[in-house]
Amino acid sequence: MNQQTFLYQPKISDVMKNINKVMIGKEEAALLSIVALLAKGHVLLEDVPGVGKTMLVKTLAKSLDCEFKRIQFTPDLLPSDVTGVSIYNPKEMEFEFKPGPILGNIVLADEINRTSPKTQSALLEGMEETSITVDGNPVSLKDPFFVMATQNPIEYEGTYPLPEAQLDRFLLKMKMGYPTASQEMEMLSRTSGGHPINEISSVITRDELVALQKEVEEVYVDTTVNRYIIDIVTGTRKHEGVYLGVSPRGSISLMKAAKAYAFVHDRDYVVPDDVQYLAPYVLSHRMILTSEANFEGATPESIIEELLSATSIPVKRNISE
Amino acid sequence: MPTTNDQRSAVFKLMIYVIGFLLFCEWLLPLGSITETKNVTIFFIYATFCFFISFIQVPWYLSMPLKLLGLAFILDGLYIAETIFSRNWFSVLYDQIIFNIQVIQSQEWWQMTPLFRSLLFLILLWLMSYLLFYWIVVANRMFVFVLLTLIYVTVVDTFTVYDGKWAIIRTFVLAMAALGVTSFHKEMDKESISLGGFKKGHLWVLPLLAIILFSTVAAYASPKLSPQWPDPVPFIQSAAEGAGPGGGGVVQKVGYGENDSRLGGSFIQDDTRVFTAMADGERYWRIESKDTYTGKGWEDTLEDPVQTVSPDNIPFRTFTDEVEVEEQQSLIELTSEADFRKLVYPYGTTSLDSYPEDYRLQIHENTGEMDTLKGDSPAKLNRYVINYDFPSFEYDQLRESSTEDPEEIKENYLQLPDSLPGRVRNLASQIIEDEDNRYDKAKAVESYFSSNGFEYSTTDVPVPDENEDYVNQFLFESQIGYCDNFSTSMVVMLRSEGIPARWVKGFTGGERIDTTDVTYNDELQNKYEITSGNAHSWVEVYFPDVGWVPFEPTKGFTNNADFYTDIDTEDSDSAASGSDTETPEDNMGNPQQMEEQEAASDSESINIDSEQSYVWVYVLAAFLLLALLVLYVTRYKWISAFLIRRYRKNEDEETFEKAYQYLLKVLDHKGFKRKPEQTLRDYAFVVDRHFQSNDMRRLTNNYERVLYRNESRRSHWPKVTELWENLIKKALS
């Protein structure tokens, strides 16, 4: 796909520089995380442990001057472990709210599919509603609020797969993957000294981040590009290997993500390249394949790839609309 | 080192161009032998001249006048006697062009004058020099031209008398050389190899020469198949032999012609307007009569005596003073398509009015043929008013007319060929045996054709064989035909019964298109339009006290002459007094002799002419095809040049969009295929990588802003135009 190096938006460029100082070969994952953050969405990472998820999120949080929280999901974790609880304070003679880890700016929810659905939904509610309910009282979440959830590949034992409706709440799903040999070599040589994460400082304030999120909403999407998005999404609904196609929420998500992606590249309008690049990340977790397609070895990613190469790019102005 | 590269490429170009020119000469060479082109050398010189000017690439404002000058000098030397560029010179040229344009409009190709044909051909050479320059030098494409040349030479060799034996060898050698040099040039370009001048020229010149020599010798020495089919040239020539006037089943065009020596054959209709006439009613528009029947057609043996008179008083009458007449006038206007220099006149013409000065009439007293002269040479009289005494023939006068014909009449108008079959005579006497007077006899013959299975048709009409009589064939075998068949048969049958009769040509009344109040006469007159399709032939029968009386034997036509009866009882005259009735079948047209190109009686020369003019048409068509092909192959070049000029002027987004789309098309044509799912950025990246620039990305960025941002880029227009032009030029170079 598109392999060109783009110019980044100046502030984003600073963030990326920070990340590159700490991480090696994780530029794409970092960029996608930033895109999700700017689009006020959340990311689902499907990967094995030890590839640098935590480090990525930590670096991001530090660069953005944000509060970082981490929840390690286990089968016995309770919803209140996520949201926080009210504890009776005998001195004050009243219940006092102890905020849970969800009340941070950037939350890493590790191995989300290893906990019970009840606990999962506590997190997911927060992701969707920007507020949670604790003991019947609403507690609003922080702004910005960004969740990066990881899940083990589904085949592992002792997991509670996330239901389709909940997967839909993640803007992007991505994989980090292993570094290449040369990247790993460099990694080894770099970690021999002090850890670089201690040397970076924040480049964007929280308020600036909120302002950037506002700017992202202003990015222009032409009807020709919207038409292209619709073409791809309706393609998933018509494809014979797909049992459940992408919902309209998927189209909206694709457009939002494309806006953020355009913004990251210092553009105030969306081009089809943005859509094309993001479609596999935005759409693949929003569809269910038929068992025949699964059996034949198709994956959602391969089907989206196929749809992208079958959908022509709009190269003329859409005058009739 | 750019200079050496430029020099090298200039030498290459020159080589290729010279070879291209030599190949083009192979196209011109056959013209001398297969067409009537006489001055092939001059065309050669002009082609060389044009090719040279194209090659040195002087600006158009120099090359154009130069080529025009060359053209003018050639035309002057070949055709125009006047001093070059004098007033008369231009007027001659102007007249010629106007005349030829008219000829082309009326689709009478064979009438085009040599001057005009040469002019067209020279312009074609001019065009070819320009196109071939682009094709060969700029586009660097030789193969199609080489292939076409080979095809052309083989076709010309096979189907004409031209012997292409050496031409094919020359073409072959040239083709090998051309292809060798072009592909070498392309290869060098692609790999950016510099040979360091021509020091190592032998590295490629020798192998190329060796290959050419070897393959030529091998081809010459190797055994060849003898021709797989018989030479078609003799067949074509023999087929063309019969294509003389009235020849073997050839379809001719209807119209007034002068050569009636061989009648028969089919006609195609032609509605070209010949003249308009103001008249009280439909009239026969007479031109001439003919007297001698040869068994195949009509000849004129009574051309003399001739007298030249002023149109104020025309001493020619077909009827005597005993006939009742009515003075009438008629305005005749010939159209530009009418090409006869003769008077068309109604019966009883006495004088002309309102004709241009200097005109006189040369009257053939016997036939009634009146040549219009201006000074001493025949000229077309375009507009005139005829005063005439319109005759009305009284039935009883005709019936009671004596049968004592003057000797002179008997001598001239009872002639029949010895070869006339007896059954024609027998049939004639059968038809008239019950009638006792000349008029009824003539009427009997006239009405014989309306029944008895005769059919009017202009198609499927046979031409009599060498030993067959025209009338005999029509009366007893085919029974299908048009006015010539009917009128000739009637004349022949009457003559066989001793009744003097003659065959008359002219036009029927035509179609009434208007009724006008005419100024020179206070009456209302009808306006008739007479087309080539109205050309007609009919019969005149001699009555001693009355003169010549017209009869109309052709089925579906009515007699335009007026007949009346003194006693007011009705007569069996359904066919008579048809002067005012609309002729229902008028639109069927009445084919007459077609105008053969030279009107020469020498059919041999006509055959050659017609064959050659066909070859001309083919050669011209081949050239045109070639020109079109070149235009098609180089289409991106000239369309681009045109668009660059146009887009510079326009600044709206729509133009930008069109221009960008066109650029995509050009790039696509040049091998940068954009898949539909490939984004513009991605594509621009690929294109730029090839051209090692970033023009396409910059242009695409602007285009994206228009397309996906809905933004106006007017402020960037000069830059955008420049980028676009650069890319188009790069893509096409």
Contacts between the chains, C-beta under 8 A, distances in Angstrom:
chain1	res1	chain2	res2	distance
A	2	B	679	7.0
A	2	B	681	7.0
A	2	B	682	5.7
A	4	B	681	6.9
A	4	B	682	7.7
A	4	B	685	5.8
A	220	B	709	5.9
A	220	B	710	7.4
A	222	B	707	7.2
A	222	B	708	4.7
A	222	B	709	6.7
A	222	B	710	5.6
A	224	B	707	6.4
A	224	B	708	6.3
A	225	B	708	5.6
A	268	B	709	7.5
A	269	B	704	7.8
A	269	B	705	7.2
A	269	B	708	5.4
A	269	B	709	3.9
A	269	B	711	7.8
A	270	B	708	6.5
A	271	B	679	7.0
A	271	B	680	7.7
A	271	B	681	6.7
A	271	B	704	5.4
A	271	B	708	5.1
A	272	B	679	5.1
A	272	B	680	7.8
A	272	B	708	7.5
A	273	B	679	4.5
A	273	B	681	5.1
A	273	B	682	6.9
A	276	B	677	7.9
A	276	B	679	6.1
A	308	B	677	6.1
A	309	B	675	7.7
A	309	B	677	4.8
A	310	B	677	7.0
A	311	B	677	6.1
A	312	B	676	3.4
A	312	B	677	6.0
A	313	B	676	6.6
A	313	B	677	6.1
A	313	B	678	6.7
A	313	B	679	5.3
A	313	B	680	7.0
A	314	B	707	7.6
A	315	B	661	7.4
A	315	B	664	7.3
A	315	B	680	6.2
A	315	B	707	7.2
A	316	B	657	6.5
A	316	B	661	6.9
A	316	B	707	7.6
A	317	B	653	7.4
A	317	B	657	5.9
A	317	B	706	7.3
A	317	B	707	5.8
